[in-house]
Amino acid sequence: MTRDPHPVGPFPDTGPEYANRSAAGETEGLEPWCDMLREHFVALDVDDVERGDPFPSRVRSTLVGHLSAAVVSSAPQSARRTPGLARSDGHAYLQVGMVAEGRAVLEQDGREAVLGRGAFAVYETDRPFAWHFDGPWTLLVLTWPRELVALGADVTRAATARTLGGDRLGAIVGHTLAETALTPPALTDAGGGRLAGQLAALLGTAIGESLRRGDVLSPGSAADLRRRVDSYVAEHLEDPGLSPEDIARAHFISVRALHRVFADADTTVGALIRRRRLEHARRRLLDPRDAGRSLTEIAHSCGFSDLASFSRRFKVEFHEPPGSYRRRAGLGSPGTGPSPTT
């Protein structure tokens, strides 16, 4: 029987009405094994296999809401998600692999996680990755549709192929994930969906704490993090409480690490926030759609707590008070006006 490849099992849909549906399969051959991987997970190329040896393989996967919880075992091999396979798949998934028996190495995003029994790691299917097993193995695999996991792409990219489960929090999270895969609970449809979301949130906590402890800045360079911080600041300019602490928390790094990555730049985090707010305010002063808004309203909408500090910083940055800057642009000035009472 031909089934559509889908990483939450060979089911006709992944909606909550299929919560707790299970599927299982066994095979002795390499080609059927590749088919089974594609049916239960995603398409992978399997190599580094002893062709003449027995190749017993087994998969059992269960849907818990939108989460697939699977137990997988097979012979020594390497299983690779090539760039071509990743590009050809229109779906993206976040997966956790936990070693139940044997030893494994996971590669993704230029990193390599060596996993012994009980250790686990995160990976994503929209980019190449590879699993390597040097002996018989059993892996617990949990799979969420990527769009249903409330973690930023920069966070998960920083977290892939890093060994988790070695501390107390990781052990708690790992135990919960393992129990879900080994003995999936019998739940209502709504309960399965809630549990799937709660497990993703629990995984996110473990990821965040691990990244903070390691001061992981980004999978690339400090310049990449600075660009991401700049984008984050631009999206939160109207928040008067925006601070380095907020930015560090959003990027799962320490405040110390955040300041360190800006040490080689020509600015600080605080100066970046002020400059972006002033640039935004200048654009608002030149926008005809804001011609009827007072200077105080514009100051507040750009994250400044009061008109005086806004005017002072604007004059320092642009060598002209905001009121005369606006008049010179030909938009006139409705005055300072009352502070907004949102």
Contacts in CASP RR format, 6 or more apart in sequence:
PFRMAT RR
TARGET T0000
AUTHOR 0000-0000-0000
METHOD contacts of the structure
MODEL  1
MTRDPHPVGPFPDTGPEYANRSAAGETEGLEPWCDMLREHFVALDVDDVE
RGDPFPSRVRSTLVGHLSAAVVSSAPQSARRTPGLARSDGHAYLQVGMVA
EGRAVLEQDGREAVLGRGAFAVYETDRPFAWHFDGPWTLLVLTWPRELVA
LGADVTRAATARTLGGDRLGAIVGHTLAETALTPPALTDAGGGRLAGQLA
ALLGTAIGESLRRGDVLSPGSAADLRRRVDSYVAEHLEDPGLSPEDIARA
HFISVRALHRVFADADTTVGALIRRRRLEHARRRLLDPRDAGRSLTEIAH
SCGFSDLASFSRRFKVEFHEPPGSYRRRAGLGSPGTGPSPTT
3 10 0 8 1.000
3 39 0 8 1.000
4 10 0 8 1.000
5 38 0 8 1.000
5 39 0 8 1.000
5 42 0 8 1.000
5 43 0 8 1.000
5 89 0 8 1.000
6 14 0 8 1.000
6 39 0 8 1.000
6 91 0 8 1.000
7 40 0 8 1.000
7 41 0 8 1.000
7 42 0 8 1.000
7 68 0 8 1.000
7 91 0 8 1.000
7 93 0 8 1.000
7 95 0 8 1.000
7 125 0 8 1.000
7 143 0 8 1.000
8 14 0 8 1.000
8 61 0 8 1.000
8 63 0 8 1.000
8 66 0 8 1.000
8 67 0 8 1.000
8 68 0 8 1.000
8 143 0 8 1.000
8 145 0 8 1.000
9 23 0 8 1.000
9 39 0 8 1.000
9 40 0 8 1.000
9 41 0 8 1.000
9 61 0 8 1.000
9 63 0 8 1.000
9 68 0 8 1.000
9 70 0 8 1.000
10 23 0 8 1.000
10 39 0 8 1.000
10 40 0 8 1.000
11 18 0 8 1.000
11 21 0 8 1.000
11 23 0 8 1.000
11 63 0 8 1.000
12 18 0 8 1.000
14 63 0 8 1.000
14 66 0 8 1.000
14 145 0 8 1.000
15 65 0 8 1.000
15 66 0 8 1.000
16 65 0 8 1.000
16 66 0 8 1.000
16 189 0 8 1.000
16 190 0 8 1.000
16 192 0 8 1.000
16 193 0 8 1.000
17 189 0 8 1.000
18 63 0 8 1.000
18 65 0 8 1.000
19 63 0 8 1.000
19 64 0 8 1.000
19 65 0 8 1.000
19 187 0 8 1.000
19 188 0 8 1.000
19 189 0 8 1.000
19 191 0 8 1.000
19 192 0 8 1.000
19 193 0 8 1.000
20 62 0 8 1.000
20 63 0 8 1.000
20 64 0 8 1.000
20 65 0 8 1.000
20 184 0 8 1.000
20 186 0 8 1.000
20 187 0 8 1.000
20 192 0 8 1.000
21 62 0 8 1.000
21 63 0 8 1.000
22 60 0 8 1.000
22 61 0 8 1.000
22 62 0 8 1.000
22 63 0 8 1.000
22 184 0 8 1.000
23 40 0 8 1.000
23 60 0 8 1.000
23 61 0 8 1.000
23 62 0 8 1.000
24 58 0 8 1.000
24 59 0 8 1.000
24 60 0 8 1.000
24 61 0 8 1.000
25 36 0 8 1.000
25 58 0 8 1.000
25 59 0 8 1.000
25 60 0 8 1.000
26 56 0 8 1.000
26 57 0 8 1.000
26 58 0 8 1.000
27 33 0 8 1.000
27 36 0 8 1.000
27 55 0 8 1.000
27 56 0 8 1.000
27 57 0 8 1.000
27 58 0 8 1.000
28 54 0 8 1.000
28 55 0 8 1.000
28 56 0 8 1.000
28 57 0 8 1.000
29 55 0 8 1.000
29 57 0 8 1.000
30 46 0 8 1.000
30 49 0 8 1.000
30 51 0 8 1.000
30 55 0 8 1.000
33 46 0 8 1.000
33 55 0 8 1.000
33 57 0 8 1.000
33 74 0 8 1.000
34 44 0 8 1.000
34 45 0 8 1.000
34 46 0 8 1.000
36 57 0 8 1.000
36 59 0 8 1.000
37 43 0 8 1.000
37 44 0 8 1.000
37 46 0 8 1.000
37 59 0 8 1.000
37 79 0 8 1.000
38 44 0 8 1.000
40 59 0 8 1.000
40 61 0 8 1.000
40 68 0 8 1.000
40 70 0 8 1.000
40 72 0 8 1.000
41 70 0 8 1.000
41 95 0 8 1.000
41 141 0 8 1.000
41 143 0 8 1.000
42 81 0 8 1.000
42 85 0 8 1.000
42 89 0 8 1.000
42 93 0 8 1.000
42 125 0 8 1.000
43 81 0 8 1.000
43 85 0 8 1.000
43 88 0 8 1.000
43 89 0 8 1.000
44 79 0 8 1.000
44 80 0 8 1.000
44 81 0 8 1.000
44 85 0 8 1.000
45 79 0 8 1.000
45 80 0 8 1.000
45 81 0 8 1.000
45 82 0 8 1.000
45 85 0 8 1.000
46 77 0 8 1.000
46 78 0 8 1.000
46 79 0 8 1.000
46 80 0 8 1.000
47 77 0 8 1.000
47 78 0 8 1.000
47 80 0 8 1.000
48 76 0 8 1.000
48 77 0 8 1.000
48 78 0 8 1.000
48 132 0 8 1.000
49 55 0 8 1.000
49 75 0 8 1.000
49 76 0 8 1.000
49 77 0 8 1.000
50 75 0 8 1.000
50 76 0 8 1.000
53 75 0 8 1.000
54 75 0 8 1.000
55 74 0 8 1.000
55 75 0 8 1.000
56 74 0 8 1.000
56 75 0 8 1.000
57 72 0 8 1.000
57 73 0 8 1.000
57 74 0 8 1.000
57 75 0 8 1.000
58 71 0 8 1.000
58 72 0 8 1.000
58 73 0 8 1.000
58 74 0 8 1.000
59 70 0 8 1.000
59 71 0 8 1.000
59 72 0 8 1.000
60 70 0 8 1.000
60 71 0 8 1.000
61 68 0 8 1.000
61 69 0 8 1.000
61 70 0 8 1.000
61 71 0 8 1.000
61 141 0 8 1.000
62 68 0 8 1.000
62 69 0 8 1.000
62 70 0 8 1.000
62 184 0 8 1.000
63 69 0 8 1.000
64 180 0 8 1.000
64 184 0 8 1.000
64 185 0 8 1.000
64 187 0 8 1.000
64 192 0 8 1.000
64 193 0 8 1.000
64 195 0 8 1.000
64 196 0 8 1.000
65 187 0 8 1.000
65 189 0 8 1.000
65 191 0 8 1.000
65 192 0 8 1.000
65 193 0 8 1.000
65 195 0 8 1.000
65 196 0 8 1.000
66 144 0 8 1.000
66 145 0 8 1.000
66 148 0 8 1.000
66 193 0 8 1.000
66 196 0 8 1.000
66 197 0 8 1.000
67 142 0 8 1.000
67 143 0 8 1.000
67 144 0 8 1.000
67 180 0 8 1.000
67 192 0 8 1.000
67 193 0 8 1.000
67 195 0 8 1.000
67 196 0 8 1.000
67 197 0 8 1.000
67 199 0 8 1.000
67 200 0 8 1.000
68 141 0 8 1.000
68 142 0 8 1.000
68 143 0 8 1.000
69 140 0 8 1.000
69 141 0 8 1.000
69 142 0 8 1.000
69 180 0 8 1.000
69 181 0 8 1.000
69 184 0 8 1.000
70 140 0 8 1.000
70 141 0 8 1.000
70 142 0 8 1.000
70 143 0 8 1.000
70 181 0 8 1.000
71 100 0 8 1.000
71 138 0 8 1.000
71 139 0 8 1.000
71 140 0 8 1.000
71 141 0 8 1.000
71 181 0 8 1.000
71 182 0 8 1.000
72 138 0 8 1.000
72 139 0 8 1.000
72 140 0 8 1.000
72 141 0 8 1.000
73 101 0 8 1.000
73 136 0 8 1.000
73 137 0 8 1.000
73 138 0 8 1.000
73 139 0 8 1.000
74 133 0 8 1.000
74 136 0 8 1.000
74 137 0 8 1.000
75 133 0 8 1.000
75 135 0 8 1.000
75 136 0 8 1.000
76 133 0 8 1.000
76 134 0 8 1.000
76 135 0 8 1.000
76 136 0 8 1.000
76 137 0 8 1.000
77 132 0 8 1.000
77 133 0 8 1.000
78 130 0 8 1.000
78 131 0 8 1.000
78 132 0 8 1.000
78 133 0 8 1.000
79 130 0 8 1.000
79 131 0 8 1.000
80 128 0 8 1.000
80 129 0 8 1.000
80 130 0 8 1.000
80 131 0 8 1.000
81 125 0 8 1.000
81 127 0 8 1.000
81 128 0 8 1.000
81 129 0 8 1.000
81 130 0 8 1.000
82 128 0 8 1.000
83 128 0 8 1.000
86 125 0 8 1.000
86 126 0 8 1.000
86 127 0 8 1.000
86 128 0 8 1.000
89 125 0 8 1.000
89 126 0 8 1.000
91 125 0 8 1.000
91 145 0 8 1.000
92 124 0 8 1.000
92 125 0 8 1.000
92 126 0 8 1.000
92 145 0 8 1.000
92 146 0 8 1.000
92 147 0 8 1.000
93 124 0 8 1.000
93 125 0 8 1.000
93 126 0 8 1.000
93 143 0 8 1.000
93 144 0 8 1.000
93 145 0 8 1.000
93 146 0 8 1.000
94 122 0 8 1.000
94 123 0 8 1.000
94 124 0 8 1.000
94 125 0 8 1.000
94 143 0 8 1.000
94 144 0 8 1.000
94 146 0 8 1.000
94 149 0 8 1.000
94 151 0 8 1.000
94 156 0 8 1.000
94 200 0 8 1.000
95 122 0 8 1.000
95 123 0 8 1.000
95 124 0 8 1.000
95 125 0 8 1.000
95 141 0 8 1.000
95 142 0 8 1.000
95 143 0 8 1.000
95 144 0 8 1.000
96 120 0 8 1.000
96 121 0 8 1.000
96 122 0 8 1.000
96 140 0 8 1.000
96 141 0 8 1.000
96 142 0 8 1.000
96 177 0 8 1.000
96 203 0 8 1.000
97 106 0 8 1.000
97 115 0 8 1.000
97 120 0 8 1.000
97 121 0 8 1.000
97 122 0 8 1.000
97 123 0 8 1.000
97 139 0 8 1.000
97 140 0 8 1.000
97 141 0 8 1.000
97 142 0 8 1.000
98 115 0 8 1.000
98 118 0 8 1.000
98 119 0 8 1.000
98 120 0 8 1.000
98 139 0 8 1.000
98 140 0 8 1.000
98 141 0 8 1.000
98 142 0 8 1.000
98 174 0 8 1.000
98 177 0 8 1.000
98 178 0 8 1.000
98 181 0 8 1.000
99 115 0 8 1.000
99 116 0 8 1.000
99 117 0 8 1.000
99 118 0 8 1.000
99 119 0 8 1.000
99 120 0 8 1.000
99 137 0 8 1.000
99 138 0 8 1.000
99 139 0 8 1.000
99 140 0 8 1.000
100 117 0 8 1.000
100 118 0 8 1.000
100 138 0 8 1.000
100 139 0 8 1.000
100 140 0 8 1.000
100 178 0 8 1.000
100 182 0 8 1.000
101 117 0 8 1.000
101 136 0 8 1.000
101 137 0 8 1.000
101 138 0 8 1.000
102 116 0 8 1.000
102 117 0 8 1.000
102 133 0 8 1.000
102 135 0 8 1.000
102 136 0 8 1.000
102 137 0 8 1.000
102 138 0 8 1.000
103 114 0 8 1.000
103 115 0 8 1.000
103 116 0 8 1.000
103 117 0 8 1.000
103 133 0 8 1.000
103 134 0 8 1.000
103 135 0 8 1.000
103 137 0 8 1.000
104 114 0 8 1.000
104 115 0 8 1.000
104 116 0 8 1.000
104 131 0 8 1.000
104 132 0 8 1.000
104 133 0 8 1.000
104 137 0 8 1.000
104 139 0 8 1.000
105 112 0 8 1.000
105 113 0 8 1.000
105 114 0 8 1.000
105 115 0 8 1.000
105 131 0 8 1.000
105 132 0 8 1.000
106 112 0 8 1.000
106 113 0 8 1.000
106 115 0 8 1.000
106 121 0 8 1.000
106 123 0 8 1.000
106 129 0 8 1.000
106 130 0 8 1.000
106 131 0 8 1.000
106 132 0 8 1.000
106 161 0 8 1.000
107 113 0 8 1.000
107 129 0 8 1.000
107 130 0 8 1.000
107 131 0 8 1.000
107 132 0 8 1.000
107 161 0 8 1.000
108 123 0 8 1.000
108 124 0 8 1.000
108 127 0 8 1.000
108 128 0 8 1.000
108 129 0 8 1.000
108 130 0 8 1.000
108 160 0 8 1.000
108 161 0 8 1.000
109 127 0 8 1.000
109 157 0 8 1.000
109 160 0 8 1.000
109 161 0 8 1.000
109 219 0 8 1.000
110 161 0 8 1.000
110 219 0 8 1.000
111 160 0 8 1.000
111 161 0 8 1.000
111 162 0 8 1.000
111 219 0 8 1.000
112 161 0 8 1.000
113 119 0 8 1.000
113 121 0 8 1.000
113 161 0 8 1.000
113 162 0 8 1.000
113 163 0 8 1.000
114 163 0 8 1.000
115 121 0 8 1.000
115 163 0 8 1.000
118 165 0 8 1.000
118 174 0 8 1.000
118 178 0 8 1.000
119 163 0 8 1.000
119 164 0 8 1.000
119 165 0 8 1.000
119 166 0 8 1.000
120 140 0 8 1.000
120 163 0 8 1.000
120 164 0 8 1.000
120 165 0 8 1.000
120 174 0 8 1.000
120 177 0 8 1.000
121 160 0 8 1.000
121 161 0 8 1.000
121 162 0 8 1.000
121 163 0 8 1.000
121 164 0 8 1.000
122 156 0 8 1.000
122 159 0 8 1.000
122 160 0 8 1.000
122 161 0 8 1.000
122 162 0 8 1.000
122 164 0 8 1.000
122 203 0 8 1.000
122 207 0 8 1.000
123 129 0 8 1.000
123 160 0 8 1.000
123 161 0 8 1.000
124 146 0 8 1.000
124 156 0 8 1.000
124 157 0 8 1.000
124 160 0 8 1.000
125 146 0 8 1.000
126 146 0 8 1.000
129 160 0 8 1.000
129 161 0 8 1.000
131 139 0 8 1.000
140 177 0 8 1.000
140 178 0 8 1.000
140 181 0 8 1.000
140 182 0 8 1.000
141 181 0 8 1.000
142 177 0 8 1.000
142 180 0 8 1.000
142 181 0 8 1.000
142 199 0 8 1.000
144 196 0 8 1.000
144 197 0 8 1.000
144 200 0 8 1.000
148 196 0 8 1.000
148 197 0 8 1.000
148 200 0 8 1.000
149 156 0 8 1.000
149 200 0 8 1.000
150 200 0 8 1.000
150 201 0 8 1.000
151 200 0 8 1.000
151 204 0 8 1.000
151 207 0 8 1.000
154 218 0 8 1.000
154 228 0 8 1.000
154 251 0 8 1.000
155 207 0 8 1.000
155 208 0 8 1.000
155 211 0 8 1.000
155 251 0 8 1.000
155 252 0 8 1.000
156 207 0 8 1.000
157 218 0 8 1.000
157 219 0 8 1.000
158 211 0 8 1.000
158 216 0 8 1.000
158 217 0 8 1.000
158 218 0 8 1.000
158 219 0 8 1.000
158 252 0 8 1.000
159 207 0 8 1.000
159 208 0 8 1.000
159 210 0 8 1.000
159 211 0 8 1.000
159 216 0 8 1.000
160 219 0 8 1.000
162 210 0 8 1.000
162 216 0 8 1.000
164 170 0 8 1.000
164 173 0 8 1.000
164 174 0 8 1.000
164 206 0 8 1.000
164 207 0 8 1.000
164 210 0 8 1.000
165 171 0 8 1.000
165 173 0 8 1.000
165 174 0 8 1.000
165 206 0 8 1.000
167 210 0 8 1.000
169 205 0 8 1.000
169 206 0 8 1.000
169 209 0 8 1.000
170 206 0 8 1.000
170 210 0 8 1.000
173 202 0 8 1.000
173 203 0 8 1.000
173 205 0 8 1.000
173 206 0 8 1.000
174 206 0 8 1.000
176 199 0 8 1.000
176 202 0 8 1.000
177 199 0 8 1.000
177 203 0 8 1.000
180 195 0 8 1.000
180 199 0 8 1.000
185 195 0 8 1.000
187 193 0 8 1.000
187 195 0 8 1.000
207 252 0 8 1.000
208 252 0 8 1.000
211 252 0 8 1.000
211 253 0 8 1.000
212 252 0 8 1.000
212 253 0 8 1.000
212 254 0 8 1.000
215 253 0 8 1.000
215 254 0 8 1.000
215 256 0 8 1.000
215 257 0 8 1.000
215 260 0 8 1.000
216 252 0 8 1.000
216 253 0 8 1.000
217 225 0 8 1.000
217 253 0 8 1.000
217 257 0 8 1.000
217 261 0 8 1.000
218 224 0 8 1.000
218 225 0 8 1.000
218 228 0 8 1.000
222 261 0 8 1.000
222 264 0 8 1.000
225 251 0 8 1.000
225 253 0 8 1.000
225 261 0 8 1.000
226 261 0 8 1.000
226 262 0 8 1.000
226 265 0 8 1.000
228 251 0 8 1.000
229 247 0 8 1.000
229 251 0 8 1.000
229 258 0 8 1.000
229 269 0 8 1.000
229 272 0 8 1.000
230 272 0 8 1.000
230 276 0 8 1.000
232 247 0 8 1.000
232 250 0 8 1.000
232 251 0 8 1.000
233 242 0 8 1.000
233 247 0 8 1.000
233 272 0 8 1.000
233 273 0 8 1.000
233 276 0 8 1.000
234 276 0 8 1.000
234 280 0 8 1.000
236 242 0 8 1.000
236 246 0 8 1.000
237 276 0 8 1.000
237 277 0 8 1.000
237 280 0 8 1.000
237 302 0 8 1.000
237 303 0 8 1.000
238 301 0 8 1.000
238 302 0 8 1.000
238 303 0 8 1.000
239 246 0 8 1.000
239 303 0 8 1.000
240 300 0 8 1.000
240 303 0 8 1.000
240 304 0 8 1.000
240 305 0 8 1.000
241 303 0 8 1.000
242 273 0 8 1.000
242 303 0 8 1.000
244 255 0 8 1.000
244 258 0 8 1.000
244 259 0 8 1.000
244 269 0 8 1.000
244 270 0 8 1.000
245 255 0 8 1.000
247 258 0 8 1.000
247 269 0 8 1.000
248 254 0 8 1.000
248 255 0 8 1.000
248 257 0 8 1.000
248 258 0 8 1.000
251 258 0 8 1.000
258 269 0 8 1.000
259 268 0 8 1.000
259 269 0 8 1.000
262 268 0 8 1.000
262 269 0 8 1.000
262 272 0 8 1.000
267 275 0 8 1.000
274 313 0 8 1.000
275 317 0 8 1.000
277 302 0 8 1.000
277 303 0 8 1.000
277 304 0 8 1.000
278 302 0 8 1.000
278 313 0 8 1.000
278 314 0 8 1.000
278 317 0 8 1.000
278 318 0 8 1.000
280 302 0 8 1.000
281 298 0 8 1.000
281 299 0 8 1.000
281 302 0 8 1.000
281 304 0 8 1.000
281 310 0 8 1.000
281 314 0 8 1.000
281 322 0 8 1.000
282 314 0 8 1.000
282 318 0 8 1.000
282 325 0 8 1.000
284 290 0 8 1.000
284 293 0 8 1.000
284 298 0 8 1.000
284 301 0 8 1.000
284 302 0 8 1.000
285 298 0 8 1.000
285 322 0 8 1.000
285 323 0 8 1.000
285 325 0 8 1.000
285 326 0 8 1.000
285 329 0 8 1.000
285 331 0 8 1.000
286 326 0 8 1.000
286 329 0 8 1.000
286 331 0 8 1.000
288 331 0 8 1.000
290 298 0 8 1.000
291 331 0 8 1.000
291 332 0 8 1.000
291 334 0 8 1.000
292 334 0 8 1.000
293 301 0 8 1.000
293 334 0 8 1.000
294 334 0 8 1.000
294 335 0 8 1.000
294 336 0 8 1.000
294 337 0 8 1.000
294 338 0 8 1.000
295 307 0 8 1.000
295 310 0 8 1.000
295 311 0 8 1.000
295 322 0 8 1.000
295 323 0 8 1.000
295 326 0 8 1.000
295 333 0 8 1.000
295 335 0 8 1.000
295 336 0 8 1.000
295 337 0 8 1.000
296 307 0 8 1.000
296 336 0 8 1.000
296 337 0 8 1.000
296 338 0 8 1.000
296 339 0 8 1.000
296 340 0 8 1.000
297 337 0 8 1.000
297 339 0 8 1.000
297 340 0 8 1.000
298 322 0 8 1.000
299 306 0 8 1.000
299 307 0 8 1.000
299 310 0 8 1.000
299 311 0 8 1.000
300 339 0 8 1.000
300 340 0 8 1.000
301 340 0 8 1.000
302 310 0 8 1.000
304 310 0 8 1.000
304 313 0 8 1.000
306 339 0 8 1.000
307 336 0 8 1.000
307 339 0 8 1.000
310 322 0 8 1.000
311 321 0 8 1.000
311 322 0 8 1.000
311 323 0 8 1.000
314 320 0 8 1.000
314 321 0 8 1.000
314 322 0 8 1.000
314 325 0 8 1.000
315 321 0 8 1.000
315 322 0 8 1.000
318 325 0 8 1.000
320 328 0 8 1.000
323 333 0 8 1.000
323 335 0 8 1.000
326 332 0 8 1.000
326 333 0 8 1.000
327 333 0 8 1.000
END
